[in-house]
């Protein structure tokens, strides 16, 4: 089992950097056992694909962005009376497909389903095609990626994702607006930004 470490120090990860450990040639049973062992920790995210296991302890910056996006999306759902059912970072995995992960946030729209209608991922570092491949194997219909370049939406078409301008589930919500709010709002102003977003929706 090969282990690679990134973004860590004896004093702990810097505030804006996720702490990540990557292990290779990990049997499915080991992944499943580790996932169960840390299930109560709440914050740890694991991504598994074909024997490669990434374990991430998200930074404060990461958690702030994902919670900020969640608050904005939920405010949108509340104001427009769209029933969003949030399931946070629930684990989704499939032994036969050798894939598993926890999204930063995930939602069903309208009714509860076995899989979420869309998942949200904050990418402070690059998210390569392998992360999207995990989602594709798990058959998650949409993935919203928050990156430096903004908020991008990917829709599953056959067995791969294509970037689209709007969500099939929230078609009137402009992801560029959410991305701009998150990227330009000082951290301490999160609540005020959510209130202003709500006020704008009510005045439409």
N, C-alpha and C positions, 0 to 999 in steps of 0.2 A: 504494500500500500504506500503510494508516494504522496507526500504532503507538501503543499506549497503555501506559504503565508504571505499576505500582503496587508499593508496599511495597519500595522500594529506597533506598539512600543510598550516598554515596561510600565509606563505611567498610564497606559490605556490609549485608546484611539483618540486622535484629535477630534474636536467637536464636529468638524465638517467632513470627516472621512469615515466611511464604513470600515469595520474590522472584518476581514474575510480570511477564511481558511479553505483551501481547495485540496481535496483528496481524490486520488485516482485508483482505479481497480477496486472499488468498494462493492462488495456483494449486496444485493438487494436486502437481504436479511439484516446486514449491519446497518444500512441506512434506516430501515424500519425500526430497529431497536433504538438507534440514536434519536430518531424523531420522537419515539414514545418517551424516551428518558428525559428529554428537554421540553416535553409538551407543556409542563406547568410554568416554564420560564416566560412564555408569552412573547418576548421580543425577538428571539432567535428565529431566523429564516433559513430554511434548507432548500436547495435545488438539486435534484438528482436526475441524471440522464446517462444511460448506458454505462454505469459504473463510476462516473465522475460525480462527486458530491461537493457542493459549495455550501459552506456554513457561514452565514453573515450575522454579525451583531450590528444592527443599524445605528448610525450616529444620530445625535440630536437633530442635526440639519435634515437628515433623511426623514426622521419621524415627524418633524415639523411640516415638511412639504406634503407628506402623504395625508396627515391629519387636516391640513389646510385645504387640500383638494377635496377630501371627504366632506368637510363642513360646507364647502361651496356647492358640491353636488347635492348634498342632502337639503341644503337651503333651496336649491332649484326645485327639487322634487316636492318639498313641502309647499312652496308658494304656488306651484302649478298643479298641485294635487296629483302628482305622479307617485304611485306606491313603490318606493325603493326599499327593498329588503336587504339590509347590510349584513355581511357575514365576516367582516374584518379579514384577518389573516388565517382563515380556515385552511387546513391541509387538504390538498387534492393529490392523489397518487394512484398509479395503475401498475401493478407488478408486471403484467403481461407486456406492457408497453415500455417498461423500464424507465418510468418518468414520474416525478413528483415535485411539488413545490408548495409554498405559501405566498399568495399575492400580498401586496401591501394592504389593499382593500379589495373587496369584491361585492357585487350586488346582483340580486335577481330583481326583475322588473315585473310588477303585477302579481305574480304568484311564485311561491317557493318551488324551486326545481332542484334536481340532484346536483347540477353544475350551475355556476353563476352565469348570468347573461354577459357580464363584462367584468374584467379585473383591472386593477390600477397598479402600476409599477412606477416607482421613483428610481431614476437611473442617474445617480450622481457620478458614476463612472460608466463606461460604455456597456451597453447591453447588446451582446452579439446575437447572431441568429440562433445560437443554441438555446438561449433562454426562451425565445419565441417558439423554438422547436418543442420544448417541453409543453408549453401551452397548446401547441397544435396537436400533439399526441393525446393530450387530455381533452381535446375538443372544446376548448373555451371559445365561444363565438367572437368575442372582442377583447382586445387588450389595449388599454390606454397607457402610453409611456410618457412620463414627465421627464424631459431632458433639458439640457442647456438651451437647445434650439426651440423649446416650447413643448406644448402638450400635443402628442400625436396619437391618432387612433388607427389601430390595425384590425381588420376584419378577416376572419377565417374564410377562405374560399378554397373548396376542396381540401387539400392537406397543407396549405401554406397561407401566410398572412399577406394582405395587400393594404397599403395605407389608404385611408379614405378621409374626406374632409369632415364628415359628421358621423355621429353614432347612429346605428339603426334603431337603438333603443331610446335615445334622447336626441332626435333629429333637429330640434330647434335650439339646442345648446351649442354655442360656438366654442370649441375647445381652445381657440386662440385667445378668447376673452379670459377663460380660466387661467391659462398659462401665463398671460400677461399680469393678472392680479397676483398670482403666486410669486412671480419673478421680481415684481417691482415693489411689493409691500414689505416694509421692515417687519421683522419677526414680532416685535412688540405690538404691532398694529393689526395682527391677525383678526381679532374679534371685530374691530372697527370696519375692516374690509368686508367681512361677512355681512355685517349689518348694512353697509352701503350697497352690497350686491343684492340683498333682500329688498331694500328700498327701491332699487332700480327695477327689479322684477315687478313690484307692486304698482309702479307707475307706467308699466307698458300698456 
